[in-house]
Each structure stands twice: as C-alpha cells, then as structure tokens.
Amino acid sequence: MTAEELSKIIVKGMEEKKASNIILMDLRGVSNSFTDFFVICSGNSDTQIEAISDSVEEEVFKSCKERPWRSEGKNNLQWILMDYVNVVAHIFLKDKREFYGIEELWGDAKVTRID
C-alpha cells in the first residue's frame, strides 16, 4: 500500500468520528522531511480524541493489517500522534493544535483541506 493510499484511509477513520479541520500535508517534496504525509485533525474533547484515534487504528488495520509503528499521547488525550512510518497522524484538541501550530512548521508542504 502506498503512503498516499494509507493517508486516505487515515482520513476516513477521522471522518468516521466527526473530526474537524482535517488537513493532509504532502511532505514528499520537502527536504529533510522524515515522512511522506501528515494527516492532522482536531477534536472537541478528550473522549472524541480517543475515539478518533481508535477509529484510525481500526480502519488502517481493517484495510492493510498494520498497526502504528509508534503511538504517543493516549495517556493525556490532548495530542495523539500515530506513526505509520510513511504517514503520521496528529489528532489534537482544538486549543492544543492552535498552540503548537504544527501546520506552520512545514510551510513548504502541499496542503489539502478535507471538507
């Protein structure tokens, strides 16, 4: 499965739990990037953040039998990072996403907003 296909499956998992402000960042043309895509979304509560994370993991496993290589943030439920090596999913509480401004750190990336 390509990184682009995987990113679409991750978006589907986010959409299943009503994630907001979903952004797909293509980092393949950015020098020194460590992954091909970021998929970033927001949730309104720690419960929703956890549900989005679980949905992403379920959708990816159902489609390609893969689990994240690494996952962080499930203890505090403010920013969950799910690393699938070629695609990294970031699931934020809205205020934490604004605070960290991760989209601005990768200004050279091609950005696609998912409606």
N, C-alpha and C positions, 0 to 999 in steps of 0.2 A: 504494500500500500504506500502511495506517495504521501509526502508531507502535506500537500495540498488537499488530498482526499481526507486525510486524518483531521485536518483543521476544520473541514466541513462537518465531519461527524461530531467534533467537539462543539461547534456552533449549534448543531441540532440538540445536543444534550443540554446546552444552556437555554435554548429556546423552550425546551420541554418544561422547564421550571420558571418560566417568565423572567429570565434575566433581562436587565435593561442595559441600554447603551453598549451593545456588543460591537466590538471593533476587531477586525482581522488585520494584522500588520505583517506584511511580506518583507522579511529581512534578508532575503536571498541576495539582493543587490547591495547590501550594506557591508562595508568592510569591517572585519573583526567581529561580526556577529557570531554568536555561539549556537544559534538555532535558525531554522528556516522561517518559522512563523510564531508570532504571539497571537493568542486569542484572548481578548480582555473583555470582562463584563462586570456589571455591578448588581448587587442585591440590596434589599431594603432591611434585612435583619440577619442575625446570625443563623437563625433557622433556615432562611432562604439560601444563605451562602452554603450551608451544609448540604441542602437539598440539590442545589446546582452542581456542587462537586460530586455528589453521589450519582446524579444523572449523567454527567460527563463520563464518569468511570464506567457506568453501566452501558452506555451507548458505544463507547470505544471497545469494551470487552465483547459486546454482542456482535460488533462488526468485524473485529480482527483479532479477538482473543488476546489483547495486550492490556497490561496494567501499567500505570505510570512507573517510570524508572525511579522517580523520586516524587514525593508529595510532602508539602510542608504547610503548616498553618491551621490544621484541623483542631488544634488544641484551643486556640483563642478565637477562631472564626471571624477574623477581621479581614484577612487577606490569605486566600488559599492559593498556593502555587502547585500546579500539577505538571511535571516534566515528563514528556513523552519523547525526549531527545531532540527530534526534528521539529516538534511543536510544543510550545509551553503555554499552558492555560493559566490565566490570572483571574481569580474571582474575588472581587473587592466589595466591602461595604462602601456605600457611596462616598462618605466623608473621607475614608482612608484612600480611596482612589484619587480624589482631588488633592489630598495632602501629598501623596507620593508622586503624582504627575508622571507616571511611567511612560505615557504616550510621548511626552515632550523629550524624553531621553533618547528616543530613536527617531529623530526628526527626518532622517533620510529614507525611512521605510515607506513603502507604498501602503496606504491606509484605505481599507474598505469598511464602511459603516454598514452594519446589518440592521435592517428595519424589521 
